[in-house]
Amino acid sequence: MVWSHARMLHAGQFEQALTVTQVTERRMTSTFPNISISTERLVLRPLDEDDVPALTAMMNDEQVAAWTHVPQPFTEQGAHTWIGEYALAQRTAGRGLDLAVTEFLTQRLVGVIQLTRTDWQVRATELSYIVAPWARGEGYASEAALATAQWLFADQKFERIELRTAAGNTASQQVAQRIGCISEGVLRNACIARVRTDDGVWTDVRTDFIVWSLLPEDLEGAAGPLPDHNGFTTFTDWN
């Protein structure tokens, strides 16, 4: 299982994302483009309606439920709302970006990369990742996260990427280490994870966040060079 403690889709977040105050809008200075990023095995692209069945199945996985705030059970209506409303609102308001991660050969949905809490003045954002159960153990999370970081640094001129992983989520921590992140410390008792009780009900448990950062110079030890701007494709006609 490879994902960071994703901030995507926790209770009430759709509504919060779609109710943006004028003050927040005035602070925004830029937005992410609709982007397609290709690696040796993967294509990262905007989520679309064709992803609904696979996205729904992935979000209902036990481990995704344990380490994220995704509502359970996650419905196809929730997937439609995420793709058609939440992701669009995040990007157009400049707060973040949601990308589907797909296999290059099969076009099958492997997972999701999400950028949130973006600060355009500081040129910093928080990165999260989720990988479908069938695709875990293949290095897809590292490959997708690294490609996203390379694009952010080379094309968008970002200076900092932050990841937060739950203290017990060792798989996600390994991804952070693999792409060159530096552990900055622990936010004690700052994370809400979930466990399933004997009667099948999900209940919240409190744990720590490990905070990681990635700077442009940290990628010198990561696999693969920074691509030039021609390594990315922007779709100006989407959304």
C-alpha positions as CSV (number, residue, x, y, z in Angstrom):
1,M,0.0,0.0,0.0
2,V,1.5,3.2,-1.1
3,W,-0.1,6.6,-0.4
4,S,0.4,9.6,1.7
5,H,-2.2,10.7,4.2
6,A,-4.3,12.3,1.5
7,R,-6.4,15.3,2.4
8,M,-8.9,14.6,-0.4
9,L,-12.6,14.3,0.0
10,H,-13.0,14.3,3.8
11,A,-16.4,15.1,5.2
12,G,-17.7,18.5,4.1
13,Q,-14.7,19.2,1.9
14,F,-16.7,19.3,-1.3
15,E,-18.9,21.9,0.1
16,Q,-16.0,23.9,1.5
17,A,-14.2,23.8,-1.8
18,L,-17.2,25.1,-3.7
19,T,-17.9,27.9,-1.2
20,V,-14.9,30.2,-1.7
21,T,-14.9,33.6,-0.2
22,Q,-13.9,36.7,-2.2
23,V,-11.0,37.3,0.2
24,T,-9.6,33.9,-0.7
25,E,-10.0,34.5,-4.4
26,R,-8.2,37.8,-4.2
27,R,-5.2,36.2,-2.7
28,M,-4.8,33.7,-5.6
29,T,-2.2,34.8,-8.1
30,S,-2.1,31.8,-10.4
31,T,-3.6,28.4,-11.3
32,F,-2.2,25.1,-12.5
33,P,-2.7,24.3,-16.1
34,N,-4.4,21.1,-17.3
35,I,-1.4,19.0,-17.7
36,S,-0.4,15.6,-19.0
37,I,2.8,14.1,-17.7
38,S,4.3,10.9,-19.2
39,T,6.8,8.6,-17.6
40,E,8.2,5.3,-18.8
41,R,5.2,3.4,-17.6
42,L,2.6,6.0,-16.6
43,V,0.5,8.9,-17.9
44,L,-0.7,11.5,-15.4
45,R,-3.7,13.5,-16.7
46,P,-6.8,15.3,-15.4
47,L,-9.5,13.1,-13.9
48,D,-12.5,12.5,-16.2
49,E,-15.9,10.9,-16.0
50,D,-14.7,7.7,-17.5
51,D,-12.6,7.2,-14.3
52,V,-15.7,7.0,-12.1
53,P,-16.0,3.2,-11.8
54,A,-12.3,2.6,-11.1
55,L,-12.1,5.6,-8.8
56,T,-15.0,4.4,-6.8
57,A,-13.6,0.9,-6.4
58,M,-10.2,2.3,-5.4
59,M,-11.6,4.7,-2.7
60,N,-13.5,1.8,-1.1
61,D,-10.4,-0.1,-0.4
62,E,-9.8,-0.9,3.3
63,Q,-6.3,0.7,3.4
64,V,-7.5,3.8,1.7
65,A,-10.3,4.1,4.2
66,A,-7.8,3.6,7.1
67,W,-5.3,6.3,6.0
68,T,-7.4,9.0,4.4
69,H,-10.6,10.9,5.1
70,V,-12.4,9.6,2.1
71,P,-16.1,9.1,3.1
72,Q,-17.1,5.4,3.5
73,P,-18.7,3.9,1.7
74,F,-17.5,5.9,-1.3
75,T,-20.2,6.1,-4.0
76,E,-20.2,6.7,-7.7
77,Q,-22.0,10.0,-7.0
78,G,-19.1,10.9,-4.8
79,A,-16.7,10.2,-7.6
80,H,-18.8,12.3,-10.0
81,T,-18.7,15.2,-7.5
82,W,-15.0,14.9,-7.0
83,I,-14.3,15.0,-10.8
84,G,-16.9,17.4,-11.9
85,E,-17.0,19.9,-9.0
86,Y,-14.3,19.5,-6.4
87,A,-11.3,19.0,-8.7
88,L,-12.4,21.7,-11.0
89,A,-12.9,24.1,-8.1
90,Q,-9.5,23.4,-6.7
91,R,-7.7,24.0,-9.9
92,T,-9.6,27.1,-11.1
93,A,-9.3,28.8,-7.7
94,G,-5.5,28.1,-7.6
95,R,-5.7,25.9,-4.5
96,G,-4.4,22.7,-6.1
97,L,-4.6,20.0,-8.8
98,D,-6.0,16.5,-9.1
99,L,-4.4,14.0,-11.5
100,A,-5.4,10.6,-12.6
101,V,-2.4,8.2,-12.7
102,T,-2.8,5.6,-15.5
103,E,-0.8,2.8,-17.0
104,F,0.7,3.9,-20.4
105,L,0.0,0.6,-22.1
106,T,-3.4,-0.3,-20.7
107,Q,-4.8,3.2,-19.7
108,R,-6.0,1.5,-16.5
109,L,-6.4,3.8,-13.5
110,V,-3.5,3.2,-11.2
111,G,-4.1,5.9,-8.6
112,V,-4.4,9.6,-7.9
113,I,-1.9,12.4,-7.3
114,Q,-3.3,15.5,-5.5
115,L,-1.7,18.9,-4.9
116,T,-3.3,21.0,-2.1
117,R,-2.7,24.0,0.1
118,T,-0.8,25.7,-2.7
119,D,0.9,29.0,-1.9
120,W,1.7,30.8,-5.1
121,Q,3.7,33.5,-3.4
122,V,6.0,31.0,-1.6
123,R,5.8,28.6,-4.6
124,A,4.9,25.7,-2.3
125,T,2.3,23.0,-2.3
126,E,1.4,19.7,-0.5
127,L,1.5,16.5,-2.4
128,S,-0.6,13.4,-1.7
129,Y,-0.9,10.0,-3.5
130,I,-3.2,7.0,-3.5
131,V,-2.6,3.8,-5.4
132,A,-5.2,1.1,-6.3
133,P,-4.8,-2.2,-4.4
134,W,-4.0,-4.2,-7.6
135,A,-1.2,-1.8,-8.5
136,R,0.7,-1.7,-5.2
137,G,4.2,-2.9,-5.0
138,E,5.1,-1.9,-8.5
139,G,6.8,1.5,-7.7
140,Y,3.9,3.5,-9.3
141,A,3.5,5.9,-6.4
142,S,7.2,6.9,-6.5
143,E,7.2,7.2,-10.2
144,A,4.1,9.4,-10.3
145,A,5.2,11.5,-7.3
146,L,8.7,12.1,-8.7
147,A,7.3,13.0,-12.2
148,T,4.9,15.5,-10.5
149,A,7.8,17.0,-8.5
150,Q,10.0,17.3,-11.6
151,W,7.2,19.2,-13.4
152,L,6.5,21.5,-10.5
153,F,10.2,22.5,-10.1
154,A,11.1,22.7,-13.8
155,D,7.9,24.0,-15.4
156,Q,6.0,25.8,-12.6
157,K,9.1,27.1,-10.8
158,F,8.0,25.8,-7.4
159,E,10.5,25.9,-4.5
160,R,9.0,23.5,-2.0
161,I,6.8,20.4,-1.9
162,E,5.5,19.1,1.4
163,L,4.2,15.6,2.2
164,R,2.6,14.5,5.4
165,T,2.4,10.8,6.3
166,A,0.7,9.1,9.2
167,A,3.2,7.7,11.7
168,G,2.0,4.1,11.1
169,N,2.0,4.4,7.3
170,T,5.4,3.0,6.5
171,A,4.7,2.3,2.8
172,S,4.0,6.0,2.3
173,Q,7.1,7.0,4.2
174,Q,9.2,4.7,1.9
175,V,7.8,6.6,-1.1
176,A,8.8,9.9,0.4
177,Q,12.3,8.6,1.1
178,R,12.6,7.1,-2.4
179,I,11.9,10.3,-4.2
180,G,14.4,12.2,-2.1
181,C,12.3,13.9,0.6
182,I,13.8,15.1,3.8
183,S,12.0,14.4,7.1
184,E,11.5,17.7,8.9
185,G,9.9,16.5,12.1
186,V,6.7,15.2,13.7
187,L,3.4,16.9,14.2
188,R,2.2,15.2,17.4
189,N,-1.4,14.0,17.6
190,A,-2.2,16.0,14.4
191,C,-3.5,13.1,12.2
192,I,-6.8,11.3,12.3
193,A,-6.6,7.7,11.0
194,R,-9.4,5.1,11.1
195,V,-9.7,1.5,12.2
196,R,-12.5,-0.9,11.8
197,T,-14.0,-2.2,15.0
198,D,-15.1,-5.8,15.5
199,D,-18.7,-4.9,14.5
200,G,-17.4,-3.5,11.2
201,V,-17.8,0.2,12.0
202,W,-15.0,2.6,11.1
203,T,-13.8,4.7,14.1
204,D,-11.3,7.5,14.3
205,V,-8.0,7.1,16.0
206,R,-5.5,9.9,16.7
207,T,-1.8,9.6,15.6
208,D,1.2,11.7,14.6
209,F,2.0,13.2,11.2
210,I,5.6,12.9,9.9
211,V,6.3,16.0,7.8
212,W,8.6,15.7,4.7
213,S,9.8,18.3,2.3
214,L,11.3,18.2,-1.2
215,L,13.3,21.0,-2.7
216,P,14.7,21.3,-6.2
217,E,18.2,20.5,-5.1
218,D,16.9,17.3,-3.3
219,L,16.1,15.7,-6.7
220,E,19.8,15.5,-7.5
221,G,19.8,12.1,-5.7
222,A,16.5,10.9,-7.2
223,A,16.1,8.6,-10.2
224,G,16.1,10.5,-13.5
225,P,17.1,14.0,-14.5
226,L,14.8,17.0,-14.5
227,P,13.0,17.0,-17.8
228,D,12.9,20.2,-19.9
229,H,9.6,22.0,-20.6
230,N,9.0,19.9,-23.7
231,G,8.4,16.9,-21.5
232,F,5.0,18.1,-20.5
233,T,1.8,18.7,-22.5
234,T,-0.8,21.3,-21.6
235,F,-4.4,20.9,-22.6
236,T,-5.8,24.3,-23.0
237,D,-9.2,23.1,-24.3
238,W,-10.0,21.0,-21.2
239,N,-12.6,22.2,-18.7
